[in-house]
Amino acid sequence: MVKICCIGAGYVGGPTMAVIALKCPNIEVTVVDISTHRINAWNSEHLPIYEPGLEDIVKKCRGKNLFFSSEVEKNVAEADIVFVSVNTPTKTHGLGAGKAADLTYWESAARMIADVSKSDKIVVEKSTVPVKTAEAIERILTHNNGKGTNFTILSNPEFLAEGTAIQDLFNPDRVLIGGRETPDGQKAIKVLKDVYLNWVPEERIICTNLWSAELSKLAANAFLAQRISSVNAMSALCEATGADVSQVSHAIGTDSRIGPKFLSSSVGFGGSCFQKDILNLVYICECNGLPEVANYWKQVIMVNDYQKARFVNRVVSSMFNTVSAKKIAVLGFAFKKDTGDTRETPAIDVCKGLLGDRARLSIYDPQVTEDQMMKDLSMRKYDKDHPAHLQPPSPTSIKQVSVVWDAYEAVKDAHGVCILTEWDEFRKLDYQKVYDSMQKPAFLFDGRNVVDVRELRKIGFIVYSIGKPLDPWLKDMPSVA
């Protein structure tokens, strides 16, 4: 029986290994992590992450050929293939701070693999890493192992979308495997390819050199984020001219050269990858003497920050230019529906902006805990280019935040409602009931374009929806930068 070990039991490692175990019953899969709390959660009835379909797979395979363990070194030593799926955050200090990827966890994992290995291993980069990382990892493995063990490095980046990760794994657009163009490298590629061939059609498995695979992951995320920033930039122009961004998106999306995906305007993109990977790409471009290319990709981040700041400004200016002491209901805190992940969620910056104007927030999200929300709102994120008014609030302003577990409780006596995550339940709320429970005039700011603007205006709401023609009330208010 082939043994696979994955270092890192997070959003990538857990679901990916669960699906491999399900599709490859002849392979023993172990997910390891130094966090015993996280491993205990994987072994419990309440998994540490929410992903539709994941729980059923884990329950079916756990204890058979899928295991979760905190015995990291033991399981790495026994494995034939070691996936490394550890965090690669943006550096917060030192050379490349604010842009470069911090490979501390990756380097630590590589040194540990070299130290405990007594047999040849295929080491697979699953984390998103800068191009040429494999070369550095090879050197660490080679120079820290005195047992004559051979290591072959492969790049196998993930292309999962949270909320649809299981479906993405079951039916991927492509599986990308990059390796050295040497006999050992090609042999290792075939070994990993054979794993995926258990359920992925061969024509969807793309084999490249190491550097192409590493760069393809960064490029894919950069292109997707670019599309979002492009349509968000158009949303500002739509509001200024009376155009409807949904109609514009549909019109350009019918062009077969463009296509309709990732053309939905919103308060901004979030998640663990987009901003981090673009900043990393910017740093790599700068290091390779390509400042014009770096500046091009920087603009994607700048437009995203602009969109969040523009939304906050619209809320404040619409409500008589102040939200001080006013109750604002925030519906949704996760960066997208069907996940509890709050990494880089636009809701953090929007809430901080409103708290900066001394609003009282009542927040509801069906999957995000109060502890996580408070942690996110209290944490100072390193970003020297971040607008000053979106900086973290003071500890005293956190007291102006309450977290509730019902949307109707959140909106009760509120002066305004901000929809920041596109949860399906927000489309189905009884908005007459919402209106009746609010202070008047009742404002609704739709950051995800989930409500029927015309119907809500008939009820009596003053509605702002990203990229849609402005409410007559808002046209008479001060313009938003």
N, C-alpha and C positions, 0 to 999 in steps of 0.2 A: 504494500500500500504506500503510495506517494504521500509524503507529509508536507503540508504547507503551514507556515507560521506567519501571521501578520502582526507586526509591531504597531500598535495604535488601534484603540477600540472606539474610534469616533465616528463621524458622519460618513466617512468613506470606508474605513476598514471594516466596521461592523456589517453594514448592508452588503458590501461586495463579497466578503467571506461567507456570509449566510447564503447568498445565491450560488456561489461556487460549491458549497457543501450540498445544497439541494440538487444541483444539476450534475454533480460528480460524486455519487455515493461511494465510489471506490477510492476517494481521496480523503484523508484525515486532515481537517482544517482546525487550527487553533488560533484564536485571537488573544494576544497578550497586551497588557498595559501595566504601567507602574502604579496606576491609580486603582487601589483595591476597591474603592467606593464605586468606580465605574464598572469594574469587572463584576462586583456583587450585583449591580443593577442588571447587567446582561444575563446573569444567572437567576434573576428573580422574575416575578410576574409583571414587573413594571420596568420596561426597558428604558435606558438612559436617553434615547432619542425617539421621536415620533416620526414615523414614516409609514404611509398606508401600505399594508401588505407585509410589512417586516415582521410583525409579531407572530403571524401564522407560520412563517418560514422558520423562525428561530425555534419556536415550540416543536416543530416537526423534526428538526435536525439536531437540536441541542441534546448532548449526551450520547448521540449515535456516532456521527462523524464531524460534529461541530462542537467545539469546546471554547470556553472563555476562562483565562487563567492569569493570575498575577505572577506566576513563576516564569518570568521572562527568559532568563538565561537558559534554563532547562529546555524549554520548548524551542528556542532558537537553535540550540546545539543539536537537537534531534531532527530538525527540519531539512528537507531537500531544497525547498524553495522558500525564501524569506521575503515577504512583501514588507516594505517600510512605508507606513502611512502616518507619519508623525506631523505635527504642526510646523509650518514654515511661515511664521508671522513676519510682518514688516519690522525691520530694525528700528528701535526707538532711540538709539544713541550710537555714537562712534561713526566710522566711515560708512557712508551710504544711509545714514539715519533718515527715516521717513520715506525711503524708496526701496532700498535693497532688501532682499529676503534674509531673514535670520535663520541660518542653518545650524544653530547650536544643537537642536534636538536630533537633526539628521546626523551630524558628526558624532554625537554621543552614541547613537544607535549603531553607526558603522564601527566605532571602536569596540563596542560590546560584542558585535557579531564576530569581529576578528579575534577577540579574546577567548570566546567560548567555543568557537567552531573547531571540530576535529575531523570534519569531512567536507568534501567539496560542496559548494552551494551556489545556487542562482539567487542573486540579490536583486529584487525588483523595486525600482522607484515608483511608488504609487502616489506619493505626495507631489504637489506641484512645485517644481524646483527650477532655478535659473538654468539656462542652457550652459552646458559644460560641467554641471555638478557631478555627473557620472565620473568624469576624469578625476576630480578631487576625491570622490568616494573610493575609487579604485586604488588610489595611492594610500589612503588611510588603511584599507583592508590589507593591501600588500605589505605595508611596512609595519603593521601591528600584529601580524600573524607569523609566528616562527615555526609552525607545525607543517609547513609544506602544503597547506590547504589552498586549493584553487577557487577563486571567486569570479563569477561572471556577472557583469552588471547589465540589467535590462531597464529600459524606460517603458512603463505601461501606464500612462496618465489616465485618470478617470475623467469621464465627461457626463457626470450625473447632475441632474437638476433636482434639488430638494423638493419634496412633495410628489415627485414621480420617479424617484430613484430606483425602486424595485422594477417598475415597468421599463426604465432605461436599461437596467441590467439584463432583464429578460430578453429585450428586443433592441439592442443597441444599434445606433446608426453606423458605428464602426468601433472596432477594437484596435487600438494602436500599440504596436510592440516595436521598440527600437533597440538595436543591439550593435555591437561591434561587427565590422565586416571581416571577421576572422573565422576560422573553423569552429572555435569554441563559442564565439558569439552567435553564429548561425545555428549551432546545435542547441544553444540555450533558447533561442527564439522558437525553435521547433517544439521544445519541451513545453513552453508556456502556451504556444499556439494550440497544441494538442489538448490542453486543459479547456480552453475556450471552445474548441471544436465540438465539445460535448453538447453544446446547444446553439452556438453562433455559426451561421453559414460562413463558409470559407471566404467567400467574396467580400465579406464585411470585415475581415481581419487584415489590417494593413501593416506591413512590415517595412521599417525604414532604418536608417542609421540612428545612432543614439541622439545626435544633436538635433536632428529633424523632429524626433518624437518629443524631446524636451521643449523645443521652441513651439511646436504645434499646439501644445496645451495653452501656453501664454497667448499665442496668436488667436486661438478660438475664443477665449474669454474676452480678449481685447476687442475683437470684431463684434461680439454680441453686445458688450457694453456700449460700443460705439453706436450701434443701431438705436439703443435706448436713449442715449444722449442726443442723437440726431432728432428723434421724434419728440423728445422733450423740448429741444430748442425750438422746434416747429410749434409746439403747444403755446409757447409764449407769444409767438407771432400770430397764431390763430386768435388768441384772446384780444390782441391789440387790433386785429382787423375784422373780427366778427366771423371768422371761419370756424369750422368744427374739426378738431384734430382727428376725431374718429372717422369722419368722412374723407379727410385728406389721407389718413393711413390706409383706408380701404382702397382708395383710388390708386395710390402708388403700389400697394401690395398686390394688386392684380397684374402688375407687370411681372412677367415670368423671370426677368433678370433680377428682380428685387425680392419678390415673395412676401407673404403676409406675416411671417413670424417675427417676434420681438419688435413689433411696431405699435405696441400699446403704450400710450403716454401715462405717466404716473408722477407721483411725488419724488421719484428717484429710485435708482437701483440699489440693492444691498446684497447681503450674503457674504460668505467668507472669502470668495475668490476674486470678484471683479476688480474692486479697488486695489487689493493687494497685488494681483497679478499685473495690472496696468502699471502700477508704481514700480514694480520689479522690471517690467519691460522698459520703462523710461530710464531706469538706472543702467540697464544693460546697454541701451542705445548711447547713453552719455559716456559710458566706459569704453565704447567702441568708436568714439569720435563722431557720433551722429546726432548733434544737437537739434537739427531741424526735425528729425524723426522723433526724437524725445519730446519736443515741444508739441508735435502733432498729437501724440497720445496723452500728454498732460491735459490737453483741452477737453478730453472725454471726462476726466475727473472734475475739471473746473465747471463744466456744464451741469454735472450731477450735483455738485455743491450749490450751484446757482439755483437749481430747481427747488431744492429743499429750502433755501433761504427765501426764495420767491414765494413759496407756499406760506411760510411763517409771516412774511410781510403782508400777504393778502389777508390772512386771518386778522392780524392786528389792525390794519388800515380799514378793513370792512366794518369792524366793530367799534367805530367811533375813535379809531387810532389808539385804542388802549384795551388790553385784556386784564389789567390789574384788578385783582380780587374777583374776577369773573370765573365762573366754573366752565371749563371746557371738557367735554367728554371726548376721549380718544378711543376709537374703536379699531382695535388691531395694533399689535406691537411687533409681531414677527415680521421678518422682511418679505415674506410671501405666505400665501395660504398653504395649508396642509403641512406645516412644519412648526416646530417650536423654536427654531433657530433665530436668534436676534443679532447675530454678528453683522455689523455695518448696516443694520436696518435703518431706513430713513426716519423711522419713528423716534429714534434716539435724538437726532438733531432737531427734529420738529418740536419734540417735547422740551428740549433744552432751550430752544428759542422762545417758546411760550412762557416757560418758567422765568426766563430772563426778563420778560415783561410782567412778571409777578402774577401770572394766571394760576388758578387752582385747577389741577388736573384730576379727572376721574377716568382711569384706564381699564379697559376690558379687552382681554385676548383669551380665546378658548384653550390655548396650549402653552402660554408663557406664564411662569410663576411670578408671584410678587417679588420674591428674592432676586430673581434674574432681572426684573425690570429695575429694581432699586440699585442693583449692582451696575447695570448699564448706565443709569442716569447719574451715578456718583463718580464713575470712572473718567479720568482725564485722558483723552485720546491724543497722541502725539501727531500733530499736523500743523506745521508752521503757517501753511497757507489757508487754514480754516478761518472762515469769517468770525470775527470776535464775538458777535452776538449769539453764536451757536456754541460757545465754549460751555463746559459743564457748569451747572448751577452750584451755588453754595450749599453747604449742608442744611442751612435753614430753609432754603427753597424746596428741598426734597420733602420737607414736612407738608408742602402744599400739594403732595401727590397722594392719592388714594387709589388702591387697586381693588376692583370689584369683580365678581364672577357672574355677572348678568348684564347684558347690553342695556336693558331697560333701567336697571339701577344706575348705570353709568350716566345716562342722559337725563335722569330726573333732576329738575330745577337747573339744568345747564343753560348757559347763554348761547353756546355753540357746540357743534359736533364736528369732529375731524375723523374721517375714515382713512386709515393709513395702511390697512391690509385688506386684501380682496377676499376675505372669508365669505363663503357662500351664504352664511346666515345673515350677513349684513344686507344682501340683496332681498332677503325675504322678511325683514323686520316690518312690523306694523307701524308705518311712519306716521299715520294719524295719531296713534297712541304715543309715539315719540314726541310729536309736535305738541300734543295736549299737555305733556308733562314738563315741557321746557319753559324757560323765561321767554318773554316776547320783547322785541322781534327775535324769532328763532333762526339762527344761522346754521347752515350745514356746508361743510367744506369737504368735498369728495376728492381725495387724493388718489383714487384708484378707478374712477369712472365706473362705479358699480350701481349707482342709483338712476332711476328714471327722473331726469331733471324736470321735465314738464309736469309730471304727476306731483312731485314734491312742491313745485311752485304753486300748483292749484290748491294744495293743502294750506299753504301760507308760508312755507319756508323761504328764506333768502338763500339761494343755492349758488355756490361756486364749485364748478367741476373743471378739473384740469383741461385746458385746451378747448373748452366749449364757449360759445357766445356768452358774454357776461350778463348776469342778472341786471335788470334796469337799476336796481338799488346800487349795485357795485359800480356802474358806469359813472355815477355821480360822486363816488368816493375818490380820494387822492390816488394817483397812479402808483403802480408798484414797480420798483426798479428791477 
